[in-house]
Amino acid sequence: VPMVAPGNVQVHVINSTLAKVNWDTVPLKTVRGHLQGYKVYYWKVQSLSRRSRRHVEKKILTFRGNKTFGMLPGLEPYSSYKLNVRVVNGKGEGPASPDKVFKTPEGVPSSPSFLKITNPTLDSLTLEWGSPTHPNGVLTSYILKFQPINNTHELGPLVEIRIPANESSLILKNLNYSTRYKFYFNAQTSVGSGSQITEEAVTIMDE
């Protein structure tokens, strides 16, 4: 098997899901056989928004031939990763380079995990929601938009409310009675808005 590890391993984080790794080729005499390529082992150490450590699954990408760089796609935003590089010949892999730590920046969050609308009265509705399963960063706020729908399914004026990120419920007041409303709800990080979920609910007709 090869005798030495690739040196001078560098990681350039391109965006929240993509990184580029560079290394120096090893001297050909240390390959001790036919150089087949380089393998990059990489794994997520932890999410920076959740401190939970789970079973670490190592991923491997093979770059054929005498390459000196490779791209690592499909990374998770706002996470800490480690990687190392090994040279490969027909017999197997050489020793691993020292582990390199890198961090991906924040991305936009996934949609809120649920939106429930309860307790209809003549002029109010209660909204409850769950935070995104993948915040992909630090949540800064939720954005609620809603509008009335009339009997011919035409949409009325859109109202937008920004809600602090630590809230999980809201009582909407001063609504019209016996009216159907459509709600659009998403979460935000400093990078931008995640995908929204939509719900409809009706205020009651009379007491």
Backbone as JSON, one array per atom type, in Angstrom:
{
  "sequence": "VPMVAPGNVQVHVINSTLAKVNWDTVPLKTVRGHLQGYKVYYWKVQSLSRRSRRHVEKKILTFRGNKTFGMLPGLEPYSSYKLNVRVVNGKGEGPASPDKVFKTPEGVPSSPSFLKITNPTLDSLTLEWGSPTHPNGVLTSYILKFQPINNTHELGPLVEIRIPANESSLILKNLNYSTRYKFYFNAQTSVGSGSQITEEAVTIMDE",
  "N": [[0.85, -1.2, 0.0], [0.33, 2.41, -0.37], [2.88, 4.64, 0.99], [2.92, 7.22, 2.17], [0.94, 10.02, 3.36], [-1.17, 12.41, 1.64], [-0.02, 15.8, 1.54], [-0.37, 19.17, 2.88], [-3.18, 19.75, 3.04], [-6.03, 21.59, 2.27], [-9.06, 23.35, 2.94], [-11.69, 24.96, 1.28], [-14.49, 26.63, 1.93], [-17.31, 26.96, 0.02], [-20.1, 27.52, -0.12], [-23.11, 27.14, 1.91], [-23.58, 24.45, 1.52], [-21.53, 23.32, 0.07], [-18.12, 22.49, -0.42], [-14.64, 22.9, -1.24], [-11.82, 20.85, -1.55], [-8.3, 20.83, -1.36], [-5.13, 19.3, -2.1], [-1.65, 18.31, -1.88], [0.02, 16.36, -4.35], [1.35, 13.08, -3.77], [4.82, 11.99, -3.69], [5.72, 10.01, -6.51], [7.22, 7.67, -6.14], [6.57, 6.9, -3.58], [4.09, 5.84, -3.8], [4.2, 3.19, -4.45], [3.29, 1.45, -6.48], [0.6, 1.34, -8.9], [-0.79, 4.47, -9.29], [-4.01, 5.1, -8.37], [-5.73, 7.08, -7.52], [-7.21, 9.53, -5.3], [-8.68, 9.45, -2.07], [-11.22, 11.09, -0.28], [-12.17, 11.28, 2.96], [-14.93, 12.26, 4.81], [-16.89, 13.74, 7.44], [-19.7, 14.68, 9.46], [-19.33, 16.49, 12.37], [-20.83, 17.91, 14.27], [-24.02, 19.61, 14.47], [-24.28, 23.14, 14.41], [-26.42, 24.48, 15.39], [-27.79, 22.76, 16.95], [-26.85, 20.98, 19.77], [-26.71, 18.28, 19.85], [-25.05, 15.21, 19.56], [-24.78, 12.76, 17.14], [-24.78, 9.37, 15.85], [-21.89, 9.07, 13.98], [-21.56, 9.24, 10.58], [-19.33, 8.29, 8.24], [-18.41, 9.66, 5.14], [-17.29, 8.92, 1.84], [-15.44, 10.09, -0.86], [-14.13, 9.42, -4.05], [-11.46, 10.46, -6.04], [-10.27, 10.17, -9.16], [-7.08, 9.31, -10.59], [-4.27, 11.6, -10.95], [-5.21, 13.78, -9.33], [-5.51, 17.01, -7.71], [-7.41, 18.23, -6.27], [-10.83, 18.31, -5.04], [-14.45, 18.37, -5.08], [-16.83, 18.71, -2.46], [-20.02, 18.01, -2.29], [-23.46, 18.55, -1.12], [-23.38, 19.09, 1.65], [-24.4, 19.77, 5.05], [-25.94, 22.79, 6.09], [-24.54, 25.18, 8.44], [-22.87, 23.63, 10.15], [-20.34, 21.59, 11.7], [-17.53, 20.03, 10.35], [-15.23, 17.27, 9.71], [-12.34, 16.21, 7.85], [-10.2, 13.95, 5.98], [-7.48, 12.99, 3.77], [-6.48, 10.38, 1.55], [-4.12, 8.43, -0.33], [-4.51, 6.18, -3.1], [-3.66, 2.97, -4.3], [-3.42, 0.01, -6.45], [-3.43, -1.93, -4.5], [-4.51, -0.89, -2.17], [-5.31, 1.59, 0.36], [-3.29, 4.39, 1.36], [-1.81, 5.94, 4.36], [-3.85, 8.17, 6.36], [-4.17, 11.71, 5.91], [-3.6, 14.33, 8.4], [-6.53, 15.08, 10.35], [-8.74, 17.59, 9.19], [-10.52, 20.39, 10.23], [-13.58, 21.96, 9.38], [-16.13, 24.49, 8.92], [-19.5, 24.91, 7.91], [-21.39, 27.69, 6.61], [-24.41, 29.47, 7.73], [-27.64, 28.5, 6.44], [-30.84, 28.73, 4.71], [-33.8, 28.04, 6.67], [-35.61, 24.88, 7.04], [-39.15, 24.29, 6.43], [-41.52, 25.41, 8.99], [-42.34, 22.93, 11.46], [-45.0, 22.3, 11.97], [-48.3, 23.82, 11.62], [-50.95, 24.87, 13.42], [-54.35, 25.7, 13.75], [-56.57, 26.95, 16.02], [-59.35, 27.28, 18.4], [-61.49, 29.04, 17.29], [-63.17, 32.17, 17.33], [-65.68, 34.78, 17.13], [-64.12, 36.93, 16.18], [-61.45, 36.17, 16.28], [-58.57, 33.98, 15.99], [-56.54, 31.26, 17.1], [-53.14, 30.56, 16.7], [-50.8, 27.95, 16.53], [-47.47, 26.65, 16.43], [-44.68, 24.63, 15.3], [-41.11, 24.59, 15.6], [-38.69, 24.69, 12.84], [-37.57, 21.52, 11.56], [-35.01, 21.36, 10.54], [-33.16, 23.87, 11.31], [-30.89, 25.04, 10.19], [-29.22, 27.11, 10.94], [-29.28, 30.11, 12.97], [-32.41, 30.88, 14.1], [-34.11, 33.83, 13.26], [-36.62, 35.01, 13.11], [-40.2, 34.46, 12.66], [-42.36, 34.59, 9.83], [-45.58, 35.55, 9.27], [-48.18, 35.51, 6.99], [-51.41, 36.49, 5.99], [-54.72, 36.29, 4.52], [-58.13, 37.16, 3.71], [-60.56, 34.91, 2.23], [-63.07, 35.11, -0.1], [-66.5, 34.07, -0.9], [-66.43, 33.47, -3.57], [-63.95, 32.55, -3.91], [-62.02, 34.49, -4.22], [-59.11, 36.29, -3.32], [-58.51, 38.38, -0.55], [-56.98, 41.48, 0.76], [-53.51, 41.17, 1.64], [-52.04, 40.55, 4.75], [-49.12, 41.06, 6.69], [-47.11, 39.74, 9.28], [-44.41, 39.96, 11.51], [-42.87, 37.7, 13.67], [-41.31, 37.09, 16.81], [-38.51, 34.82, 17.1], [-38.56, 33.13, 19.31], [-41.15, 32.6, 19.96], [-44.12, 30.5, 20.06], [-46.8, 30.49, 19.66], [-49.78, 32.38, 18.83], [-52.36, 34.76, 19.18], [-54.61, 35.83, 16.92], [-56.31, 38.75, 16.47], [-59.22, 40.92, 15.94], [-60.38, 40.03, 13.55], [-62.62, 39.34, 10.79], [-65.99, 38.22, 11.27], [-67.3, 34.92, 10.59], [-65.65, 34.29, 8.4], [-63.44, 32.97, 5.96], [-59.98, 32.39, 6.18], [-56.75, 32.44, 4.69], [-53.56, 31.19, 5.46], [-50.05, 31.78, 5.42], [-46.91, 30.6, 6.29], [-43.62, 30.93, 7.47], [-40.15, 30.35, 8.46], [-37.2, 32.26, 9.37], [-33.66, 32.74, 8.87], [-30.58, 34.61, 9.28], [-29.76, 34.47, 6.7], [-31.97, 34.2, 5.04], [-35.44, 33.54, 4.04], [-37.11, 30.48, 4.77], [-38.85, 27.62, 3.28], [-42.44, 27.81, 2.98], [-45.37, 26.92, 4.93], [-48.86, 26.31, 4.41], [-52.15, 27.07, 5.57], [-55.72, 26.9, 6.15], [-58.47, 28.54, 7.76], [-61.55, 29.2, 9.53], [-63.37, 31.88, 10.94], [-65.93, 31.97, 13.5], [-69.52, 31.96, 12.94], [-71.68, 33.02, 14.52], [-72.33, 33.68, 18.0]],
  "CA": [[0.0, 0.0, 0.0], [1.15, 3.64, -0.39], [3.62, 4.87, 2.23], [2.74, 8.53, 2.81], [-0.35, 10.72, 3.19], [-1.07, 13.69, 0.93], [0.28, 16.92, 2.43], [-0.9, 20.51, 2.6], [-4.62, 19.67, 2.78], [-6.73, 22.86, 2.52], [-10.49, 23.34, 2.63], [-12.31, 26.25, 0.96], [-15.95, 26.5, 2.0], [-17.87, 27.79, -1.05], [-21.38, 28.0, 0.41], [-23.56, 26.37, 3.08], [-23.69, 23.01, 1.22], [-20.47, 22.9, -0.85], [-16.74, 22.86, -0.08], [-13.59, 22.39, -2.14], [-10.64, 20.43, -0.79], [-7.07, 20.74, -2.16], [-4.01, 18.62, -1.45], [-0.47, 18.12, -2.73], [0.21, 14.96, -4.75], [2.47, 12.42, -3.07], [5.88, 11.57, -4.63], [5.27, 8.76, -7.15], [7.91, 6.48, -5.62], [5.95, 6.47, -2.31], [2.81, 5.16, -4.08], [4.56, 1.76, -4.46], [2.37, 0.75, -7.37], [-0.11, 2.21, -9.84], [-1.61, 5.49, -8.62], [-5.39, 5.06, -8.86], [-6.42, 8.33, -7.2], [-7.22, 9.98, -3.9], [-9.97, 9.34, -1.39], [-11.49, 12.06, 0.78], [-13.12, 10.84, 3.99], [-15.44, 13.44, 5.52], [-18.01, 13.42, 8.32], [-20.23, 15.79, 10.23], [-19.03, 16.35, 13.79], [-22.04, 18.35, 14.97], [-24.75, 20.77, 13.98], [-23.97, 24.27, 15.28], [-27.65, 24.99, 16.0], [-28.21, 21.78, 17.96], [-25.63, 20.42, 20.34], [-26.79, 16.81, 19.94], [-24.12, 14.44, 18.74], [-25.41, 11.49, 16.81], [-23.85, 8.42, 15.24], [-21.17, 9.76, 12.91], [-21.47, 8.44, 9.37], [-18.26, 8.8, 7.38], [-18.66, 9.58, 3.71], [-16.04, 8.79, 1.09], [-15.46, 10.43, -2.29], [-12.89, 9.02, -4.73], [-11.09, 11.3, -7.18], [-9.38, 9.3, -9.92], [-5.88, 9.86, -11.22], [-3.35, 12.45, -10.19], [-5.95, 15.01, -9.03], [-5.03, 17.72, -6.52], [-8.54, 18.86, -5.59], [-12.14, 17.69, -5.26], [-15.59, 19.1, -4.51], [-17.68, 17.96, -1.53], [-21.38, 18.57, -2.35], [-24.48, 17.96, -0.23], [-23.1, 19.3, 3.07], [-25.49, 20.39, 5.8], [-25.58, 24.14, 6.52], [-24.32, 25.53, 9.85], [-22.39, 22.39, 10.78], [-18.9, 21.41, 11.82], [-17.1, 18.8, 9.67], [-13.82, 16.9, 9.65], [-12.0, 15.39, 6.68], [-8.8, 13.64, 5.69], [-7.26, 12.53, 2.39], [-5.57, 9.23, 1.44], [-3.79, 8.05, -1.7], [-4.96, 4.8, -3.37], [-3.1, 2.21, -5.42], [-4.16, -1.24, -6.7], [-3.42, -2.78, -3.3], [-5.34, -0.32, -1.1], [-5.14, 3.01, 0.7], [-2.19, 4.8, 2.22], [-2.23, 6.55, 5.62], [-4.69, 9.36, 6.25], [-3.61, 13.0, 6.3], [-4.21, 14.77, 9.67], [-7.9, 15.57, 10.2], [-8.91, 19.03, 9.0], [-11.86, 20.8, 10.67], [-14.14, 23.13, 8.71], [-17.51, 24.78, 9.3], [-20.33, 25.47, 6.85], [-22.16, 28.83, 7.11], [-25.85, 29.29, 7.84], [-28.48, 28.46, 5.25], [-32.23, 29.05, 5.07], [-34.36, 26.92, 7.41], [-36.73, 24.12, 6.47], [-40.43, 24.89, 6.83], [-41.94, 25.07, 10.35], [-42.74, 21.52, 11.47], [-46.47, 22.25, 11.82], [-49.07, 25.03, 11.91], [-52.28, 24.45, 13.86], [-55.22, 26.86, 14.01], [-57.58, 26.45, 16.96], [-60.13, 28.26, 19.18], [-62.11, 30.13, 16.54], [-64.26, 32.97, 17.91], [-66.22, 35.69, 16.11], [-63.12, 37.83, 15.58], [-60.06, 35.77, 16.56], [-58.1, 32.6, 15.8], [-55.27, 30.99, 17.79], [-52.18, 29.81, 15.89], [-49.69, 27.29, 17.23], [-46.57, 26.07, 15.43], [-43.44, 23.98, 15.74], [-39.92, 25.13, 14.92], [-38.24, 23.83, 11.73], [-36.76, 20.34, 11.89], [-33.62, 21.73, 10.19], [-33.05, 25.34, 11.31], [-29.77, 25.41, 9.3], [-28.68, 28.38, 11.39], [-29.98, 30.68, 14.13], [-33.67, 31.48, 13.66], [-34.24, 35.24, 13.64], [-38.04, 35.35, 13.24], [-41.18, 33.82, 11.79], [-43.17, 35.52, 9.04], [-46.96, 35.1, 9.05], [-49.0, 36.31, 6.07], [-52.76, 35.92, 5.87], [-55.68, 37.09, 3.76], [-59.45, 36.56, 3.65], [-61.01, 34.34, 0.96], [-64.53, 35.27, -0.13], [-67.25, 32.9, -1.37], [-66.06, 33.15, -4.95], [-62.53, 32.15, -3.83], [-61.11, 35.6, -4.47], [-58.29, 36.56, -2.14], [-58.51, 39.77, -0.1], [-55.65, 42.07, 1.0], [-52.57, 40.33, 2.4], [-51.45, 41.17, 5.95], [-47.88, 40.37, 7.06], [-46.69, 39.97, 10.68], [-43.14, 39.34, 11.9], [-43.04, 37.15, 15.02], [-40.0, 36.72, 17.35], [-38.16, 33.41, 16.88], [-38.78, 32.29, 20.49], [-42.59, 32.39, 20.17], [-44.67, 29.29, 19.43], [-48.24, 30.63, 19.47], [-50.21, 33.76, 18.6], [-53.81, 34.96, 19.03], [-54.9, 36.86, 15.92], [-57.56, 39.41, 16.84], [-59.8, 41.9, 15.0], [-60.73, 39.42, 12.28], [-64.04, 39.42, 10.45], [-66.69, 37.0, 11.66], [-67.77, 34.03, 9.53], [-64.77, 34.53, 7.24], [-62.34, 32.02, 5.77], [-58.67, 33.02, 6.0], [-55.64, 31.6, 4.27], [-52.34, 31.55, 6.18], [-48.74, 31.36, 4.88], [-46.06, 30.72, 7.47], [-42.27, 30.39, 7.32], [-39.13, 30.79, 9.42], [-36.07, 32.97, 8.75], [-32.35, 32.95, 9.5], [-30.0, 35.83, 8.71], [-29.53, 34.26, 5.27], [-33.21, 34.43, 4.3], [-36.66, 32.83, 4.43], [-37.26, 29.09, 4.36], [-40.1, 27.31, 2.58], [-43.6, 28.11, 3.83], [-46.52, 26.01, 4.98], [-50.11, 27.07, 4.3], [-53.33, 26.5, 6.24], [-56.92, 27.74, 6.09], [-59.35, 28.43, 8.93], [-62.74, 30.07, 9.44], [-63.91, 32.42, 12.2], [-67.29, 31.43, 13.61], [-70.56, 32.8, 12.36], [-72.28, 33.81, 15.62], [-72.11, 33.03, 19.31]],
  "C": [[0.89, 1.25, 0.0], [1.74, 3.96, 0.99], [3.25, 6.17, 2.94], [1.35, 9.1, 2.52], [-0.13, 11.97, 2.36], [-0.85, 14.83, 1.93], [-0.48, 18.17, 2.04], [-2.39, 20.48, 2.25], [-5.28, 20.99, 3.19], [-8.19, 22.71, 2.15], [-10.97, 24.76, 2.37], [-13.82, 26.04, 0.97], [-16.56, 27.49, 1.0], [-19.23, 28.36, -0.66], [-21.85, 27.04, 1.5], [-23.67, 24.87, 2.81], [-22.53, 22.48, 0.37], [-19.11, 23.38, -0.36], [-15.79, 22.25, -1.11], [-12.4, 22.02, -1.29], [-9.46, 20.3, -1.76], [-6.03, 19.96, -1.38], [-2.84, 18.59, -2.42], [-0.36, 16.64, -3.1], [1.39, 14.37, -3.97], [3.55, 12.08, -4.1], [5.55, 10.17, -5.19], [5.94, 7.53, -6.57], [7.28, 5.99, -4.31], [4.61, 5.78, -2.54], [2.99, 3.65, -4.07], [3.57, 0.94, -5.3], [1.69, 1.76, -8.27], [-1.0, 3.18, -9.07], [-3.03, 5.46, -9.2], [-6.14, 6.37, -8.57], [-6.31, 8.66, -5.72], [-8.62, 9.82, -3.33], [-10.07, 10.4, -0.31], [-12.54, 11.45, 1.71], [-13.62, 12.09, 4.7], [-16.69, 13.06, 6.32], [-18.41, 14.64, 9.14], [-19.97, 15.54, 11.71], [-20.26, 16.77, 14.61], [-22.72, 19.47, 14.2], [-24.49, 21.91, 14.94], [-25.23, 24.87, 15.9], [-28.21, 24.02, 17.04], [-26.95, 21.11, 18.48], [-25.63, 18.89, 20.35], [-25.75, 16.17, 19.02], [-24.8, 13.12, 18.43], [-24.36, 10.57, 16.25], [-23.2, 9.07, 14.02], [-21.04, 8.81, 11.71], [-20.41, 9.06, 8.48], [-18.65, 8.62, 5.93], [-17.32, 9.57, 2.99], [-16.29, 9.21, -0.35], [-14.11, 10.07, -2.88], [-12.67, 9.92, -5.94], [-9.98, 10.58, -7.94], [-8.17, 10.06, -10.46], [-5.12, 10.81, -10.32], [-3.99, 13.81, -9.89], [-5.33, 15.69, -7.81], [-6.16, 18.47, -5.82], [-9.81, 18.05, -5.85], [-13.21, 18.53, -4.6], [-16.38, 18.17, -3.6], [-19.08, 18.58, -1.55], [-22.27, 17.99, -1.26], [-24.17, 18.08, 1.25], [-24.32, 19.92, 3.75], [-25.05, 21.78, 6.27], [-25.34, 24.22, 8.04], [-23.91, 24.3, 10.66], [-20.87, 22.39, 10.81], [-18.53, 20.04, 11.22], [-15.62, 18.54, 9.91], [-13.59, 16.11, 8.36], [-10.53, 15.02, 6.72], [-8.72, 13.03, 4.3], [-6.25, 11.38, 2.41], [-5.32, 8.95, -0.03], [-4.12, 6.56, -1.87], [-4.15, 4.21, -4.51], [-3.89, 0.9, -5.57], [-4.27, -2.14, -5.48], [-4.35, -2.22, -2.21], [-5.01, 1.15, -0.86], [-3.9, 3.21, 1.56], [-2.71, 5.42, 3.51], [-3.04, 7.83, 5.38], [-3.89, 10.61, 6.61], [-4.21, 13.4, 7.65], [-5.61, 15.34, 9.42], [-7.93, 17.09, 10.11], [-10.35, 19.37, 9.41], [-12.32, 21.98, 9.81], [-15.61, 23.28, 9.07], [-18.26, 25.35, 8.1], [-21.13, 26.64, 7.42], [-23.65, 28.51, 7.2], [-26.51, 29.2, 6.48], [-29.89, 28.9, 5.63], [-32.84, 27.83, 5.75], [-35.34, 26.1, 6.58], [-38.03, 24.77, 6.94], [-40.72, 24.57, 8.3], [-42.54, 23.67, 10.38], [-44.26, 21.34, 11.45], [-47.05, 23.63, 12.07], [-50.49, 24.58, 12.21], [-53.1, 25.68, 14.19], [-56.42, 26.38, 14.82], [-58.38, 27.62, 17.55], [-60.73, 29.38, 18.34], [-63.17, 30.85, 17.38], [-64.8, 33.85, 16.78], [-65.12, 36.48, 15.41], [-61.69, 37.44, 15.88], [-59.83, 34.3, 16.22], [-56.79, 32.45, 16.55], [-54.39, 30.12, 16.89], [-51.11, 29.21, 16.79], [-48.8, 26.65, 16.18], [-45.37, 25.42, 16.09], [-42.26, 24.51, 14.96], [-39.47, 24.18, 13.8], [-37.4, 22.66, 12.22], [-35.29, 20.62, 11.62], [-33.52, 23.26, 10.17], [-31.95, 25.85, 10.39], [-29.14, 26.74, 9.67], [-29.42, 28.83, 12.64], [-31.25, 31.34, 13.62], [-33.74, 32.92, 14.16], [-35.7, 35.64, 13.85], [-38.88, 34.37, 12.44], [-41.93, 34.91, 11.04], [-44.54, 34.87, 8.81], [-47.62, 36.07, 8.07], [-50.38, 35.67, 6.04], [-53.66, 36.87, 5.1], [-57.03, 36.38, 3.77], [-59.73, 35.97, 2.26], [-62.53, 34.49, 0.94], [-65.19, 34.05, -0.8], [-66.92, 32.51, -2.81], [-64.56, 32.85, -5.05], [-61.57, 33.25, -4.26], [-60.37, 35.93, -3.17], [-58.32, 38.06, -1.83], [-57.1, 40.26, 0.16], [-54.8, 41.19, 1.94], [-52.0, 41.13, 3.56], [-50.2, 40.37, 6.32], [-47.48, 40.76, 8.48], [-45.37, 39.26, 10.9], [-43.23, 38.94, 13.37], [-41.65, 36.75, 15.55], [-39.77, 35.2, 17.28], [-38.45, 32.53, 18.09], [-40.27, 32.04, 20.77], [-43.04, 31.09, 19.5], [-46.19, 29.34, 19.32], [-48.59, 32.11, 19.37], [-51.73, 33.78, 18.52], [-54.0, 36.12, 18.06], [-56.27, 37.46, 16.24], [-58.04, 40.34, 15.73], [-60.02, 41.32, 13.6], [-62.22, 39.62, 12.01], [-64.74, 38.12, 10.83], [-67.14, 36.23, 10.4], [-66.96, 34.2, 8.24], [-63.69, 33.46, 7.19], [-61.06, 32.81, 5.51], [-57.66, 31.98, 5.53], [-54.36, 32.13, 4.91], [-51.12, 30.98, 5.47], [-47.73, 31.62, 5.99], [-44.68, 30.15, 7.17], [-41.33, 30.97, 8.38], [-37.99, 31.45, 8.66], [-34.81, 32.81, 9.58], [-31.8, 34.25, 8.9], [-29.77, 35.71, 7.21], [-30.8, 34.53, 4.47], [-34.35, 33.55, 4.81], [-36.63, 31.4, 3.92], [-38.59, 28.87, 3.66], [-41.29, 27.45, 3.54], [-44.58, 26.96, 3.87], [-47.77, 26.87, 4.95], [-51.23, 26.31, 5.01], [-54.5, 27.43, 5.98], [-57.74, 27.5, 7.34], [-60.47, 29.46, 8.8], [-63.1, 30.57, 10.83], [-65.39, 32.0, 12.29], [-68.33, 32.48, 13.24], [-71.25, 33.66, 13.42], [-72.12, 33.02, 16.89], [-73.23, 32.02, 19.58]]
}
